[in-house]
């Protein structure tokens, strides 16, 4: 698996595999991209952790909506070419000033 952090309010657009742009007809499925229940807060921004399958090489991300104050976004889209490993995620979480909140500890314990 590979991972990336994405700012809250942004969404995944196009996806590339080793043979080019992801083609749902050829693959007969959508790419496996899952937002996990882990986020970092940096400079008042929530960065959510996403997990993607190994086949995925590049992910395009873009703002999901217009900014809240009605002005146009300065950035239209970004292409993530270097997805990170699980070890790099742990390293990143280790250096972050983190706080853990568990909403349902019972489901974890049982």
N, CA, C and O atoms as CSV, one atom per row, in Angstrom:
chain,resi,resn,atom,element,x,y,z
A,1,UNK,N,N,0.827,-1.182,0.000
A,1,UNK,CA,C,0.000,0.000,0.000
A,1,UNK,C,C,0.877,1.253,0.000
A,1,UNK,O,O,2.019,1.239,0.459
A,2,UNK,N,N,0.302,2.338,-0.532
A,2,UNK,CA,C,0.946,3.641,-0.531
A,2,UNK,C,C,-0.004,4.618,0.155
A,2,UNK,O,O,-1.190,4.330,0.319
A,3,UNK,N,N,0.522,5.767,0.552
A,3,UNK,CA,C,-0.256,6.724,1.330
A,3,UNK,C,C,0.035,8.145,0.884
A,3,UNK,O,O,1.054,8.414,0.249
A,4,UNK,N,N,-0.881,9.059,1.224
A,4,UNK,CA,C,-0.639,10.487,1.076
A,4,UNK,C,C,-1.550,11.233,2.031
A,4,UNK,O,O,-2.596,10.725,2.438
A,5,UNK,N,N,-1.143,12.446,2.386
A,5,UNK,CA,C,-1.970,13.322,3.212
A,5,UNK,C,C,-2.637,14.332,2.293
A,5,UNK,O,O,-2.018,14.833,1.355
A,6,UNK,N,N,-3.914,14.631,2.568
A,6,UNK,CA,C,-4.676,15.560,1.740
A,6,UNK,C,C,-5.449,16.519,2.628
A,6,UNK,O,O,-6.122,16.100,3.570
A,7,UNK,N,N,-5.350,17.799,2.327
A,7,UNK,CA,C,-6.033,18.833,3.085
A,7,UNK,C,C,-7.544,18.642,3.029
A,7,UNK,O,O,-8.108,18.348,1.975
A,8,UNK,N,N,-8.186,18.815,4.175
A,8,UNK,CA,C,-9.650,18.717,4.225
A,8,UNK,C,C,-10.248,19.727,3.250
A,8,UNK,O,O,-9.787,20.866,3.165
A,9,UNK,N,N,-11.264,19.310,2.526
A,9,UNK,CA,C,-11.871,20.178,1.533
A,9,UNK,C,C,-11.322,19.950,0.134
A,9,UNK,O,O,-11.796,20.557,-0.826
A,10,UNK,N,N,-10.330,19.082,0.012
A,10,UNK,CA,C,-9.785,18.712,-1.292
A,10,UNK,C,C,-10.269,17.316,-1.631
A,10,UNK,O,O,-10.620,16.544,-0.739
A,11,UNK,N,N,-10.291,16.989,-2.908
A,11,UNK,CA,C,-10.785,15.698,-3.363
A,11,UNK,C,C,-9.843,15.112,-4.416
A,11,UNK,O,O,-9.046,15.825,-5.027
A,12,UNK,N,N,-9.953,13.817,-4.608
A,12,UNK,CA,C,-9.128,13.119,-5.600
A,12,UNK,C,C,-9.780,13.264,-6.969
A,12,UNK,O,O,-10.993,13.106,-7.111
A,13,UNK,N,N,-8.964,13.566,-7.971
A,13,UNK,CA,C,-9.432,13.671,-9.350
A,13,UNK,C,C,-8.984,12.459,-10.149
A,13,UNK,O,O,-9.372,11.328,-9.856
A,14,UNK,N,N,-8.162,12.710,-11.161
A,14,UNK,CA,C,-7.683,11.618,-12.008
A,14,UNK,C,C,-6.600,10.814,-11.284
A,14,UNK,O,O,-5.926,11.308,-10.381
A,15,UNK,N,N,-6.461,9.560,-11.714
A,15,UNK,CA,C,-5.506,8.633,-11.107
A,15,UNK,C,C,-4.734,7.952,-12.227
A,15,UNK,O,O,-5.305,7.592,-13.256
A,16,UNK,N,N,-3.421,7.777,-12.017
A,16,UNK,CA,C,-2.579,7.108,-13.003
A,16,UNK,C,C,-1.982,5.837,-12.400
A,16,UNK,O,O,-1.582,5.815,-11.236
A,17,UNK,N,N,-1.930,4.787,-13.207
A,17,UNK,CA,C,-1.237,3.546,-12.866
A,17,UNK,C,C,0.022,3.482,-13.725
A,17,UNK,O,O,0.320,4.430,-14.452
A,18,UNK,N,N,0.754,2.391,-13.651
A,18,UNK,CA,C,2.007,2.282,-14.402
A,18,UNK,C,C,1.793,2.333,-15.913
A,18,UNK,O,O,2.699,2.725,-16.649
A,19,UNK,N,N,0.611,1.944,-16.384
A,19,UNK,CA,C,0.350,1.955,-17.826
A,19,UNK,C,C,-0.393,3.201,-18.292
A,19,UNK,O,O,-0.855,3.245,-19.433
A,20,UNK,N,N,-0.518,4.209,-17.443
A,20,UNK,CA,C,-1.148,5.463,-17.836
A,20,UNK,C,C,-2.376,5.794,-17.000
A,20,UNK,O,O,-2.575,5.256,-15.911
A,21,UNK,N,N,-3.188,6.690,-17.534
A,21,UNK,CA,C,-4.394,7.148,-16.844
A,21,UNK,C,C,-5.294,5.970,-16.524
A,21,UNK,O,O,-5.513,5.099,-17.365
A,22,UNK,N,N,-5.826,5.945,-15.276
A,22,UNK,CA,C,-6.677,4.837,-14.834
A,22,UNK,C,C,-7.903,4.742,-15.724
A,22,UNK,O,O,-8.599,5.734,-15.940
A,23,UNK,N,N,-8.166,3.561,-16.235
A,23,UNK,CA,C,-9.296,3.318,-17.112
A,23,UNK,C,C,-10.206,2.299,-16.423
A,23,UNK,O,O,-9.875,1.116,-16.352
A,24,UNK,N,N,-11.359,2.765,-15.914
A,24,UNK,CA,C,-12.268,1.884,-15.185
A,24,UNK,C,C,-12.805,0.760,-16.063
A,24,UNK,O,O,-13.082,-0.331,-15.565
A,25,UNK,N,N,-12.954,1.007,-17.345
A,25,UNK,CA,C,-13.448,-0.027,-18.253
A,25,UNK,C,C,-12.423,-1.143,-18.394
A,25,UNK,O,O,-12.776,-2.321,-18.340
A,26,UNK,N,N,-11.163,-0.783,-18.574
A,26,UNK,CA,C,-10.112,-1.789,-18.730
A,26,UNK,C,C,-9.864,-2.547,-17.424
A,26,UNK,O,O,-9.708,-3.769,-17.434
A,27,UNK,N,N,-9.826,-1.819,-16.292
A,27,UNK,CA,C,-9.557,-2.446,-15.000
A,27,UNK,C,C,-10.810,-3.119,-14.436
A,27,UNK,O,O,-10.717,-3.982,-13.563
A,28,UNK,N,N,-11.982,-2.720,-14.941
A,28,UNK,CA,C,-13.287,-3.229,-14.485
A,28,UNK,C,C,-13.579,-2.895,-13.035
A,28,UNK,O,O,-14.310,-3.610,-12.350
A,29,UNK,N,N,-12.995,-1.797,-12.581
A,29,UNK,CA,C,-13.241,-1.320,-11.212
A,29,UNK,C,C,-12.647,0.068,-11.041
A,29,UNK,O,O,-11.832,0.520,-11.846
A,30,UNK,N,N,-13.068,0.724,-9.987
A,30,UNK,CA,C,-12.494,2.014,-9.624
A,30,UNK,C,C,-11.185,1.772,-8.875
A,30,UNK,O,O,-11.002,0.698,-8.303
A,31,UNK,N,N,-10.280,2.734,-8.865
A,31,UNK,CA,C,-9.047,2.567,-8.087
A,31,UNK,C,C,-9.376,2.500,-6.589
A,31,UNK,O,O,-10.320,3.144,-6.132
A,32,UNK,N,N,-8.609,1.737,-5.840
A,32,UNK,CA,C,-8.830,1.585,-4.402
A,32,UNK,C,C,-8.130,2.731,-3.671
A,32,UNK,O,O,-6.918,2.701,-3.455
A,33,UNK,N,N,-8.916,3.735,-3.296
A,33,UNK,CA,C,-8.420,4.899,-2.562
A,33,UNK,C,C,-9.333,5.096,-1.365
A,33,UNK,O,O,-10.536,5.300,-1.529
A,34,UNK,N,N,-8.775,5.037,-0.164
A,34,UNK,CA,C,-9.577,5.127,1.051
A,34,UNK,C,C,-9.038,6.190,1.988
A,34,UNK,O,O,-7.842,6.235,2.278
A,35,UNK,N,N,-9.940,7.052,2.463
A,35,UNK,CA,C,-9.548,8.005,3.507
A,35,UNK,C,C,-9.605,7.287,4.833
A,35,UNK,O,O,-10.625,6.690,5.177
A,36,UNK,N,N,-8.518,7.340,5.582
A,36,UNK,CA,C,-8.453,6.699,6.893
A,36,UNK,C,C,-8.899,7.679,7.967
A,36,UNK,O,O,-8.993,8.880,7.713
A,37,UNK,N,N,-9.170,7.184,9.143
A,37,UNK,CA,C,-9.614,8.035,10.250
A,37,UNK,C,C,-8.433,8.590,11.038
A,37,UNK,O,O,-8.427,8.574,12.269
A,38,UNK,N,N,-7.429,9.081,10.304
A,38,UNK,CA,C,-6.244,9.675,10.904
A,38,UNK,C,C,-5.993,11.003,10.215
A,38,UNK,O,O,-5.967,11.081,8.986
A,39,UNK,N,N,-5.808,12.048,11.011
A,39,UNK,CA,C,-5.475,13.337,10.409
A,39,UNK,C,C,-4.481,14.084,11.284
A,39,UNK,O,O,-4.404,13.875,12.495
A,40,UNK,N,N,-3.728,14.954,10.639
A,40,UNK,CA,C,-2.817,15.870,11.320
A,40,UNK,C,C,-3.404,17.265,11.208
A,40,UNK,O,O,-4.117,17.568,10.251
A,41,UNK,N,N,-3.108,18.109,12.175
A,41,UNK,CA,C,-3.510,19.507,12.082
A,41,UNK,C,C,-2.242,20.331,12.044
A,41,UNK,O,O,-1.455,20.326,12.990
A,42,UNK,N,N,-2.047,21.044,10.934
A,42,UNK,CA,C,-0.886,21.916,10.760
A,42,UNK,C,C,-1.371,23.278,10.314
A,42,UNK,O,O,-2.118,23.391,9.342
A,43,UNK,N,N,-0.951,24.306,11.015
A,43,UNK,CA,C,-1.329,25.679,10.676
A,43,UNK,C,C,-2.839,25.788,10.466
A,43,UNK,O,O,-3.302,26.396,9.501
A,44,UNK,N,N,-3.592,25.193,11.381
A,44,UNK,CA,C,-5.063,25.236,11.377
A,44,UNK,C,C,-5.683,24.525,10.173
A,44,UNK,O,O,-6.843,24.773,9.844
A,45,UNK,N,N,-4.937,23.655,9.520
A,45,UNK,CA,C,-5.451,22.855,8.406
A,45,UNK,C,C,-5.444,21.391,8.806
A,45,UNK,O,O,-4.470,20.903,9.379
A,46,UNK,N,N,-6.540,20.683,8.504
A,46,UNK,CA,C,-6.593,19.242,8.737
A,46,UNK,C,C,-6.050,18.526,7.507
A,46,UNK,O,O,-6.497,18.767,6.386
A,47,UNK,N,N,-5.081,17.647,7.731
A,47,UNK,CA,C,-4.502,16.839,6.664
A,47,UNK,C,C,-4.897,15.387,6.910
A,47,UNK,O,O,-4.389,14.752,7.834
A,48,UNK,N,N,-5.801,14.862,6.086
A,48,UNK,CA,C,-6.294,13.497,6.238
A,48,UNK,C,C,-5.375,12.521,5.542
A,48,UNK,O,O,-4.832,12.814,4.477
A,49,UNK,N,N,-5.199,11.355,6.149
A,49,UNK,CA,C,-4.364,10.301,5.590
A,49,UNK,C,C,-5.208,9.427,4.664
A,49,UNK,O,O,-6.283,8.964,5.045
A,50,UNK,N,N,-4.715,9.206,3.451
A,50,UNK,CA,C,-5.371,8.346,2.466
A,50,UNK,C,C,-4.476,7.156,2.159
A,50,UNK,O,O,-3.251,7.276,2.136
A,51,UNK,N,N,-5.102,6.000,1.923
A,51,UNK,CA,C,-4.385,4.785,1.535
A,51,UNK,C,C,-4.795,4.423,0.114
A,51,UNK,O,O,-5.979,4.438,-0.222
A,52,UNK,N,N,-3.806,4.096,-0.720
A,52,UNK,CA,C,-4.079,3.705,-2.109
A,52,UNK,C,C,-3.365,2.386,-2.400
A,52,UNK,O,O,-2.383,2.039,-1.744
A,53,UNK,N,N,-3.870,1.667,-3.385
A,53,UNK,CA,C,-3.249,0.397,-3.755
A,53,UNK,C,C,-1.898,0.646,-4.424
A,53,UNK,O,O,-1.644,1.726,-4.956
A,54,UNK,N,N,-1.042,-0.365,-4.388
A,54,UNK,CA,C,0.312,-0.255,-4.932
A,54,UNK,C,C,0.343,0.073,-6.420
A,54,UNK,O,O,1.298,0.690,-6.892
A,55,UNK,N,N,-0.672,-0.322,-7.158
A,55,UNK,CA,C,-0.717,-0.103,-8.605
A,55,UNK,C,C,-0.733,1.383,-8.953
A,55,UNK,O,O,-0.266,1.772,-10.023
A,56,UNK,N,N,-1.261,2.207,-8.070
A,56,UNK,CA,C,-1.402,3.642,-8.328
A,56,UNK,C,C,-0.042,4.324,-8.232
A,56,UNK,O,O,0.698,4.144,-7.265
A,57,UNK,N,N,0.267,5.113,-9.263
A,57,UNK,CA,C,1.547,5.815,-9.323
A,57,UNK,C,C,1.406,7.310,-9.010
A,57,UNK,O,O,2.263,7.896,-8.349
A,58,UNK,N,N,0.316,7.917,-9.493
A,58,UNK,CA,C,0.129,9.360,-9.399
A,58,UNK,C,C,-1.334,9.664,-9.140
A,58,UNK,O,O,-2.220,8.987,-9.661
A,59,UNK,N,N,-1.586,10.694,-8.324
A,59,UNK,CA,C,-2.945,11.086,-7.989
A,59,UNK,C,C,-3.084,12.596,-8.184
A,59,UNK,O,O,-2.259,13.373,-7.704
A,60,UNK,N,N,-4.140,12.999,-8.896
A,60,UNK,CA,C,-4.449,14.417,-9.043
A,60,UNK,C,C,-5.438,14.785,-7.940
A,60,UNK,O,O,-6.421,14.076,-7.722
A,61,UNK,N,N,-5.178,15.893,-7.246
A,61,UNK,CA,C,-6.090,16.380,-6.213
A,61,UNK,C,C,-6.454,17.826,-6.516
A,61,UNK,O,O,-5.687,18.559,-7.140
A,62,UNK,N,N,-7.649,18.224,-6.059
A,62,UNK,CA,C,-8.117,19.592,-6.311
A,62,UNK,C,C,-9.105,19.994,-5.224
A,62,UNK,O,O,-9.669,19.134,-4.547
A,63,UNK,N,N,-9.319,21.296,-5.054
A,63,UNK,CA,C,-10.302,21.741,-4.067
A,63,UNK,C,C,-11.691,21.221,-4.435
A,63,UNK,O,O,-12.078,21.237,-5.603
A,64,UNK,N,N,-12.436,20.762,-3.428
A,64,UNK,CA,C,-13.775,20.211,-3.671
A,64,UNK,C,C,-14.788,21.311,-3.954
A,64,UNK,O,O,-15.707,21.118,-4.751
A,65,UNK,N,N,-14.628,22.459,-3.312
A,65,UNK,CA,C,-15.581,23.552,-3.459
A,65,UNK,C,C,-14.854,24.884,-3.532
A,65,UNK,O,O,-13.648,24.957,-3.299
A,66,UNK,N,N,-15.595,25.934,-3.857
A,66,UNK,CA,C,-15.029,27.283,-3.828
A,66,UNK,C,C,-14.727,27.651,-2.387
A,66,UNK,O,O,-15.314,27.088,-1.463
A,67,UNK,N,N,-13.827,28.581,-2.194
A,67,UNK,CA,C,-13.470,28.982,-0.835
A,67,UNK,C,C,-14.663,29.598,-0.124
A,67,UNK,O,O,-15.584,30.111,-0.759
A,68,UNK,N,N,-14.635,29.540,1.202
A,68,UNK,CA,C,-15.780,29.967,2.005
A,68,UNK,C,C,-16.055,31.467,1.915
A,68,UNK,O,O,-17.186,31.889,2.155
A,69,UNK,N,N,-15.061,32.281,1.579
A,69,UNK,CA,C,-15.292,33.721,1.512
A,69,UNK,C,C,-15.706,34.181,0.114
A,69,UNK,O,O,-15.826,35.382,-0.131
A,70,UNK,N,N,-15.925,33.240,-0.798
A,70,UNK,CA,C,-16.438,33.592,-2.120
A,70,UNK,C,C,-15.386,33.967,-3.139
A,70,UNK,O,O,-15.720,34.226,-4.295
A,71,UNK,N,N,-14.119,34.004,-2.744
A,71,UNK,CA,C,-13.062,34.333,-3.704
A,71,UNK,C,C,-12.602,33.077,-4.418
A,71,UNK,O,O,-12.796,31.963,-3.932
A,72,UNK,N,N,-12.000,33.266,-5.561
A,72,UNK,CA,C,-11.534,32.136,-6.351
A,72,UNK,C,C,-10.289,31.525,-5.716
A,72,UNK,O,O,-9.428,32.245,-5.212
A,73,UNK,N,N,-10.194,30.183,-5.742
A,73,UNK,CA,C,-9.032,29.478,-5.212
A,73,UNK,C,C,-7.792,29.831,-6.035
A,73,UNK,O,O,-7.870,29.957,-7.257
A,74,UNK,N,N,-6.656,29.990,-5.368
A,74,UNK,CA,C,-5.412,30.290,-6.066
A,74,UNK,C,C,-4.863,29.046,-6.769
A,74,UNK,O,O,-4.193,29.155,-7.796
A,75,UNK,N,N,-5.147,27.870,-6.218
A,75,UNK,CA,C,-4.651,26.623,-6.787
A,75,UNK,C,C,-5.824,25.844,-7.364
A,75,UNK,O,O,-6.814,25.609,-6.672
A,76,UNK,N,N,-5.718,25.442,-8.633
A,76,UNK,CA,C,-6.799,24.698,-9.265
A,76,UNK,C,C,-6.679,23.202,-9.079
A,76,UNK,O,O,-7.682,22.520,-8.869
A,77,UNK,N,N,-5.446,22.673,-9.155
A,77,UNK,CA,C,-5.213,21.244,-8.979
A,77,UNK,C,C,-3.743,21.005,-8.711
A,77,UNK,O,O,-2.892,21.836,-9.030
A,78,UNK,N,N,-3.458,19.861,-8.121
A,78,UNK,CA,C,-2.093,19.463,-7.807
A,78,UNK,C,C,-1.961,17.992,-8.177
A,78,UNK,O,O,-2.894,17.216,-7.972
A,79,UNK,N,N,-0.820,17.605,-8.716
A,79,UNK,CA,C,-0.569,16.209,-9.037
A,79,UNK,C,C,0.469,15.671,-8.050
A,79,UNK,O,O,1.585,16.183,-7.967
A,80,UNK,N,N,0.084,14.625,-7.303
A,80,UNK,CA,C,0.975,13.999,-6.337
A,80,UNK,C,C,1.702,12.852,-7.023
A,80,UNK,O,O,1.094,11.842,-7.378
A,81,UNK,N,N,3.008,13.018,-7.208
A,81,UNK,CA,C,3.792,12.008,-7.921
A,81,UNK,C,C,4.594,11.121,-6.988
A,81,UNK,O,O,5.023,10.037,-7.381
A,82,UNK,N,N,4.802,11.567,-5.754
A,82,UNK,CA,C,5.579,10.776,-4.806
A,82,UNK,C,C,4.690,10.381,-3.635
A,82,UNK,O,O,4.588,11.112,-2.650
A,83,UNK,N,N,4.055,9.234,-3.748
A,83,UNK,CA,C,3.251,8.711,-2.655
A,83,UNK,C,C,4.204,8.101,-1.638
A,83,UNK,O,O,5.314,7.703,-1.991
A,84,UNK,N,N,3.782,8.023,-0.375
A,84,UNK,CA,C,4.693,7.605,0.690
A,84,UNK,C,C,4.363,6.200,1.199
A,84,UNK,O,O,3.265,5.684,0.988
A,85,UNK,N,N,5.335,5.604,1.870
A,85,UNK,CA,C,5.181,4.260,2.430
A,85,UNK,C,C,4.607,4.347,3.845
A,85,UNK,O,O,4.511,5.432,4.420
A,86,UNK,N,N,4.229,3.200,4.393
A,86,UNK,CA,C,3.719,3.147,5.765
A,86,UNK,C,C,4.777,3.639,6.754
A,86,UNK,O,O,4.453,4.327,7.721
A,87,UNK,N,N,6.039,3.286,6.509
A,87,UNK,CA,C,7.123,3.725,7.392
A,87,UNK,C,C,7.255,5.243,7.379
A,87,UNK,O,O,7.501,5.856,8.418
A,88,UNK,N,N,7.092,5.854,6.202
A,88,UNK,CA,C,7.162,7.309,6.107
A,88,UNK,C,C,5.982,7.974,6.809
A,88,UNK,O,O,6.130,9.057,7.375
A,89,UNK,N,N,4.819,7.338,6.779
A,89,UNK,CA,C,3.652,7.860,7.507
A,89,UNK,C,C,3.943,7.858,9.001
A,89,UNK,O,O,3.690,8.846,9.690
A,90,UNK,N,N,4.478,6.741,9.501
A,90,UNK,CA,C,4.796,6.639,10.930
A,90,UNK,C,C,5.843,7.668,11.322
A,90,UNK,O,O,5.733,8.288,12.380
A,91,UNK,N,N,6.855,7.858,10.485
A,91,UNK,CA,C,7.863,8.881,10.748
A,91,UNK,C,C,7.222,10.268,10.821
A,91,UNK,O,O,7.544,11.058,11.708
A,92,UNK,N,N,6.315,10.560,9.887
A,92,UNK,CA,C,5.646,11.863,9.841
A,92,UNK,C,C,4.780,12.074,11.075
A,92,UNK,O,O,4.768,13.159,11.655
A,93,UNK,N,N,4.053,11.028,11.476
A,93,UNK,CA,C,3.229,11.121,12.680
A,93,UNK,C,C,4.095,11.265,13.925
A,93,UNK,O,O,3.699,11.922,14.888
A,94,UNK,N,N,5.272,10.653,13.907
A,94,UNK,CA,C,6.178,10.725,15.046
A,94,UNK,C,C,6.745,12.110,15.292
A,94,UNK,O,O,7.000,12.484,16.437
A,95,UNK,N,N,6.946,12.881,14.220
A,95,UNK,CA,C,7.506,14.231,14.403
A,95,UNK,C,C,6.419,15.290,14.544
A,95,UNK,O,O,6.702,16.437,14.889
A,96,UNK,N,N,5.168,14.897,14.275
A,96,UNK,CA,C,4.066,15.851,14.373
A,96,UNK,C,C,3.672,16.041,15.834
A,96,UNK,O,O,3.825,15.141,16.660
A,97,UNK,N,N,3.171,17.210,16.124
A,97,UNK,CA,C,2.586,17.448,17.432
A,97,UNK,C,C,1.175,16.897,17.349
A,97,UNK,O,O,0.272,17.562,16.841
A,98,UNK,N,N,0.984,15.693,17.844
A,98,UNK,CA,C,-0.264,14.972,17.611
A,98,UNK,C,C,-1.072,14.804,18.880
A,98,UNK,O,O,-0.532,14.771,19.986
A,99,UNK,N,N,-2.388,14.699,18.695
A,99,UNK,CA,C,-3.305,14.406,19.774
A,99,UNK,C,C,-4.257,13.338,19.255
A,99,UNK,O,O,-4.792,13.467,18.154
A,100,UNK,N,N,-4.468,12.310,20.019
A,100,UNK,CA,C,-5.314,11.199,19.597
A,100,UNK,C,C,-6.676,11.313,20.266
A,100,UNK,O,O,-6.762,11.545,21.473
A,101,UNK,N,N,-7.733,11.153,19.490
A,101,UNK,CA,C,-9.085,11.129,20.026
A,101,UNK,C,C,-9.748,9.838,19.575
A,101,UNK,O,O,-9.864,9.585,18.376
A,102,UNK,N,N,-10.179,9.031,20.513
A,102,UNK,CA,C,-10.874,7.793,20.198
A,102,UNK,C,C,-12.355,7.994,20.470
A,102,UNK,O,O,-12.747,8.343,21.584
A,103,UNK,N,N,-13.168,7.776,19.465
A,103,UNK,CA,C,-14.606,7.957,19.628
A,103,UNK,C,C,-15.283,6.690,20.118
A,103,UNK,O,O,-16.261,6.758,20.862
A,104,UNK,N,N,-14.776,5.541,19.711
A,104,UNK,CA,C,-15.399,4.285,20.083
A,104,UNK,C,C,-14.325,3.292,20.486
A,104,UNK,O,O,-13.913,2.458,19.680
A,105,UNK,N,N,-13.876,3.376,21.714
A,105,UNK,CA,C,-12.818,2.496,22.196
A,105,UNK,C,C,-13.308,1.065,22.310
A,105,UNK,O,O,-12.496,0.145,22.205
A,106,UNK,N,N,-14.601,0.832,22.522
A,106,UNK,CA,C,-15.144,-0.522,22.661
A,106,UNK,C,C,-14.892,-1.371,21.420
A,106,UNK,O,O,-14.545,-2.547,21.535
A,107,UNK,N,N,-15.065,-0.782,20.226
A,107,UNK,CA,C,-14.869,-1.552,18.992
A,107,UNK,C,C,-13.408,-1.925,18.794
A,107,UNK,O,O,-13.116,-2.913,18.121
A,108,UNK,N,N,-12.486,-1.162,19.363
A,108,UNK,CA,C,-11.066,-1.453,19.252
A,108,UNK,C,C,-10.670,-2.548,20.240
A,108,UNK,O,O,-9.861,-3.416,19.911
A,109,UNK,N,N,-11.226,-2.514,21.431
A,109,UNK,CA,C,-10.862,-3.442,22.496
A,109,UNK,C,C,-11.403,-4.837,22.241
A,109,UNK,O,O,-10.711,-5.815,22.523
A,110,UNK,N,N,-12.605,-4.962,21.724
A,110,UNK,CA,C,-13.246,-6.269,21.558
A,110,UNK,C,C,-12.701,-7.041,20.424
A,110,UNK,O,O,-13.147,-8.160,20.167
